[in-house]
Amino acid sequence: MIRSVVRGFGASLPQRVMTNREIEDKVDTSDEWIVQRTGIRQRYIAGEGETTASLGEGAARAALANAGLTPADIDLIIVATSTPDNTFPATAVNIQNRLGMHHGAAFDLQAVCSGFIFAVTTADAYIRGGLAKRVLVIGAETFSRILDWNDRTTCVLFGDGAGALVLEAQEGAGTTADRGVLTAQLRSDGAHKEKLYVDGGPSTTGTVGHLRMEGREVFKHAVGMITDVIEAAFEATGTTADDLDWLVPHQANRRIIDGSAKKLGIPLEKVVVTVDLHGNTSAASIPLALSVAASDGRIKKGDLVLLEAMGGGFTWGSVLLRW
């Protein structure tokens, strides 16, 4: 059978690092409180001339270089983002043009913090369906531009950045020993909209709006929803937590990450954590974490890697793949 195999990975971050100490000067909070409640110590903030598209382009070029490929080798670009450069055209089309690519197709996908999971799943469907041989999957965000910097409950949490994977069609035997995507589990429930949303939009207010969140409600649902899609991935493939080499979760909150791993019996030494470095970068968080762990040699060819995320909507999902 055809599998969607990771051929390359890459990341791109803004130049500016904002520490918790800087935020102390903006709102009534402290470095100690932020670290204790979230695990975040710093985040990257986009400056003048840095946009979702420019960061996405940087991650795309890094992933292509890592794969030993050029834009000419790519059939499709999917960008997961909730902070596009423009309402339209899609940021993916902008990145396509920046790469000098004038063939194939490009589109955006919006599932907030679960966006990269949804994008990888969509890319896998295109590849397995024979509609594409190589797909550039990008998660890119500039969440700093939809934050209310007077709201201490949200402005401490988020950051900017981009990460990317090149997925390539390769033949597999149809077993869990195959490299590539083995299963994907996606969920959504719009009844939870008011718990995490942006209070603006072209069709409602004619403004971009700001991010609003009921933090305790999100936390209350997060561990259960994450556990649901991870257990579904194990059931679909006949694997268990013991078979995993790495869990790469959405980097939203260290307490959610630790709580989910503990509930599933996954040792913390098998969990990739970058929330302290990047904060919550929404759709960019998983590919950024993958890039860090693959670059430093933790994630190696043949490793069984589980990706999971939960985001506004609510949306949530998992992807189990062999690197």
ChimeraX attribute file (.defattr): number of C-alpha atoms within 10 A of each C-alpha:
attribute: neighborCount
match mode: 1-to-1
recipient: residues
	/A:1	11
	/A:2	20
	/A:3	23
	/A:4	30
	/A:5	25
	/A:6	22
	/A:7	21
	/A:8	22
	/A:9	29
	/A:10	28
	/A:11	28
	/A:12	24
	/A:13	24
	/A:14	20
	/A:15	11
	/A:16	12
	/A:17	17
	/A:18	16
	/A:19	16
	/A:20	20
	/A:21	14
	/A:22	13
	/A:23	19
	/A:24	15
	/A:25	10
	/A:26	13
	/A:27	15
	/A:28	11
	/A:29	16
	/A:30	16
	/A:31	17
	/A:32	13
	/A:33	12
	/A:34	20
	/A:35	16
	/A:36	13
	/A:37	11
	/A:38	21
	/A:39	22
	/A:40	28
	/A:41	21
	/A:42	25
	/A:43	26
	/A:44	22
	/A:45	21
	/A:46	22
	/A:47	13
	/A:48	6
	/A:49	6
	/A:50	16
	/A:51	22
	/A:52	28
	/A:53	27
	/A:54	22
	/A:55	25
	/A:56	33
	/A:57	27
	/A:58	22
	/A:59	30
	/A:60	31
	/A:61	20
	/A:62	21
	/A:63	27
	/A:64	22
	/A:65	14
	/A:66	15
	/A:67	18
	/A:68	11
	/A:69	15
	/A:70	13
	/A:71	18
	/A:72	12
	/A:73	15
	/A:74	21
	/A:75	18
	/A:76	23
	/A:77	25
	/A:78	27
	/A:79	33
	/A:80	34
	/A:81	33
	/A:82	23
	/A:83	24
	/A:84	23
	/A:85	18
	/A:86	11
	/A:87	11
	/A:88	10
	/A:89	12
	/A:90	20
	/A:91	29
	/A:92	30
	/A:93	21
	/A:94	21
	/A:95	25
	/A:96	24
	/A:97	14
	/A:98	15
	/A:99	16
	/A:100	10
	/A:101	17
	/A:102	12
	/A:103	13
	/A:104	14
	/A:105	16
	/A:106	20
	/A:107	17
	/A:108	21
	/A:109	21
	/A:110	17
	/A:111	23
	/A:112	27
	/A:113	32
	/A:114	32
	/A:115	32
	/A:116	37
	/A:117	29
	/A:118	27
	/A:119	25
	/A:120	27
	/A:121	22
	/A:122	17
	/A:123	26
	/A:124	28
	/A:125	15
	/A:126	18
	/A:127	24
	/A:128	17
	/A:129	11
	/A:130	11
	/A:131	12
	/A:132	20
	/A:133	21
	/A:134	24
	/A:135	29
	/A:136	28
	/A:137	30
	/A:138	36
	/A:139	37
	/A:140	39
	/A:141	34
	/A:142	30
	/A:143	25
	/A:144	23
	/A:145	18
	/A:146	19
	/A:147	20
	/A:148	15
	/A:149	16
	/A:150	11
	/A:151	15
	/A:152	16
	/A:153	17
	/A:154	17
	/A:155	19
	/A:156	28
	/A:157	24
	/A:158	25
	/A:159	30
	/A:160	33
	/A:161	35
	/A:162	34
	/A:163	34
	/A:164	34
	/A:165	30
	/A:166	26
	/A:167	27
	/A:168	24
	/A:169	22
	/A:170	18
	/A:171	14
	/A:172	16
	/A:173	11
	/A:174	12
	/A:175	10
	/A:176	18
	/A:177	14
	/A:178	22
	/A:179	23
	/A:180	27
	/A:181	24
	/A:182	23
	/A:183	19
	/A:184	24
	/A:185	20
	/A:186	18
	/A:187	15
	/A:188	17
	/A:189	11
	/A:190	10
	/A:191	9
	/A:192	16
	/A:193	14
	/A:194	15
	/A:195	16
	/A:196	19
	/A:197	19
	/A:198	17
	/A:199	15
	/A:200	15
	/A:201	13
	/A:202	10
	/A:203	7
	/A:204	9
	/A:205	10
	/A:206	9
	/A:207	11
	/A:208	16
	/A:209	17
	/A:210	20
	/A:211	19
	/A:212	18
	/A:213	17
	/A:214	13
	/A:215	12
	/A:216	10
	/A:217	12
	/A:218	17
	/A:219	13
	/A:220	11
	/A:221	14
	/A:222	21
	/A:223	20
	/A:224	13
	/A:225	19
	/A:226	23
	/A:227	19
	/A:228	16
	/A:229	22
	/A:230	26
	/A:231	16
	/A:232	17
	/A:233	22
	/A:234	17
	/A:235	12
	/A:236	14
	/A:237	13
	/A:238	10
	/A:239	15
	/A:240	15
	/A:241	17
	/A:242	9
	/A:243	13
	/A:244	19
	/A:245	19
	/A:246	23
	/A:247	25
	/A:248	24
	/A:249	27
	/A:250	33
	/A:251	33
	/A:252	27
	/A:253	22
	/A:254	21
	/A:255	15
	/A:256	20
	/A:257	24
	/A:258	16
	/A:259	16
	/A:260	20
	/A:261	21
	/A:262	12
	/A:263	11
	/A:264	15
	/A:265	12
	/A:266	20
	/A:267	15
	/A:268	14
	/A:269	10
	/A:270	15
	/A:271	19
	/A:272	21
	/A:273	26
	/A:274	24
	/A:275	27
	/A:276	18
	/A:277	18
	/A:278	28
	/A:279	26
	/A:280	28
	/A:281	30
	/A:282	34
	/A:283	37
	/A:284	35
	/A:285	33
	/A:286	31
	/A:287	28
	/A:288	29
	/A:289	23
	/A:290	27
	/A:291	24
	/A:292	20
	/A:293	18
	/A:294	17
	/A:295	13
	/A:296	10
	/A:297	10
	/A:298	15
	/A:299	19
	/A:300	16
	/A:301	12
	/A:302	14
	/A:303	17
	/A:304	24
	/A:305	23
	/A:306	26
	/A:307	21
	/A:308	26
	/A:309	31
	/A:310	32
	/A:311	22
	/A:312	24
	/A:313	20
	/A:314	25
	/A:315	22
	/A:316	27
	/A:317	28
	/A:318	31
	/A:319	24
	/A:320	25
	/A:321	24
	/A:322	22
	/A:323	19
